[in-house]
Amino acid sequence: MKGFLGFNCEQGFFAAVIWLPRCKTKELIPASSALGQTDRFSSNRLEFDLNGYSPIRWQQFVCGSMVIFLLQIRLCDFRAGAGRLLESDMKKGKEEESNAAKPSEREVFELSGPVHLTFVDWRLPEHRRSVVASLVQGVYILERDRQQNRQGTTALASAWWEHFNFLLIQVLVDKADSSTFGAIYQYKQAPYLNVPNPVPSYVVAFRGTITKPDSRARDIKLDLQFVVNGLTRCSRYKAGLQAIEGLVSQVGPSNVWLAGHSLGAAIALQAGKHMAKRGCYVETYLFNPPFSSLPLEKIKDPWLKDGIRYTGSLLTAGLATLVKGISSSTSSINGVATHGPQNNDPFLGLYSWVPYLFVNPADPICLEYVGYFEYRDKMVATGGGGIERIAAQNSIVSLVSGVMGRDGEAPHLLPTAFVTSNMSPAEDFKKAHGIHQWWSPHPYWHSKFYQFG
């Protein structure tokens, strides 16, 4: 069949011209004329005149008509399908927009917070843990409120501290990405209440990593800095430490508590160690603090696990001794007295500071703290305390950083700590690493005090 077929989707109709040459004149006849239809094919009847056509031309005519008819049907199907697809995409887009604007249930205090805690007895460790974890969650929600532009009555963060009679007096902002990474709370003590000593006057809290676009890049960059013991060189840590130092200088260390979760726990831990070395012992609560090494505690074989740890202790102790010897020799040759960490016990000034660590055995990010403290006690009990005393004060990454002239002390090097493990089963990593678990009212807690030396 000779002919030309085409369609115009914008106007919604076909324009078809079929070569239907008559036997005598050989003239081109438009299909619409032959069919007795308009170019939009709007008539319900197909009227045409077959006079003057040979059987071959008649077959061509019929075939052309069928093609036009089928193309019309296909176009209708296409337009209907495209309409359904467009409608589905618009509906999906509206749902995503609605979900983005709609807060998560985990952000709403009344739905996921410790609403069961109607009265706080500050002498009870579980009450202190629940309240401080809620204040850390308040920092998370402050940042989510900022990202979602929730203000006034739509903001959700305030319930996380007002429920426990706290005031938000300062928001800590990271200048690198304008995100909220910390907050300073003040406790509103009612004048008619006789509150016992454990109650904090101020709490400085730090959030962890948020994987939303507005803060993800900056948070992950800081996570990587932590891995190489470089967190103390970052502007976020310095801003947090400056706020802590300013507050402690005004009200004293006994009136200030520090708290953090995940990356925020690393910031609070480093700041707490810094203050303790200066003789300022600030009570510190660390939820799921990251450990900057592989989670050897995940290894099931106890002989293999202890063997790897013992080999690591030998390497660390040997490297520490070598670095110290080289530094001492260099200083003697240059006639300079060395006053750096290599001649001082890194634990000096930390023995009286006891941070509270909260870990989950199903969380590989913080799990190694349990193995770290347990293995130290085992080494002392089996006569390997001399090696472990050196290894426990150093890490290979921190030693290499020291040789390169950079401050890179590993945050997990602690002589004392009070470690609480959440022994309840965790469904997945998100639950095991989340902040919400720390105010859950269940009895599956295991706590132990560790002290080395």
Salt bridges, closest charged atoms under 4 A:
GLU27 OE2 - ARG22 NE 3.80
GLU47 OE2 - ARG45 NH1 2.83
GLU107 OE2 - ARG144 NE 3.13
GLU107 OE1 - ARG150 NH2 3.07
ASP121 OD1 - ARG123 NE 3.03
GLU143 OE2 - ARG146 NH2 2.72
ASP145 OD1 - ARG150 NE 2.73
ASP174 OD2 - ARG218 NE 2.82
ASP174 OD2 - ARG236 NE 2.79
ASP219 OD2 - ARG207 NH1 2.86
ASP219 OD1 - ARG236 NH2 2.98
GLU245 OE2 - HIS274 NE2 3.14
GLU245 OE2 - ARG278 NH1 2.78
GLU297 OE2 - LYS305 NZ 3.65
GLU297 OE1 - ARG309 NH2 2.98
ASP306 OD2 - LYS378 NZ 3.00
ASP363 OD2 - HIS433 ND1 2.63
GLU368 OE2 - ARG309 NH2 2.62
GLU374 OE2 - LYS448 NZ 3.16
GLU409 OE2 - LYS273 NZ 2.91
GLU409 OE1 - LYS277 NZ 2.70
GLU427 OE1 - LYS431 NZ 3.12
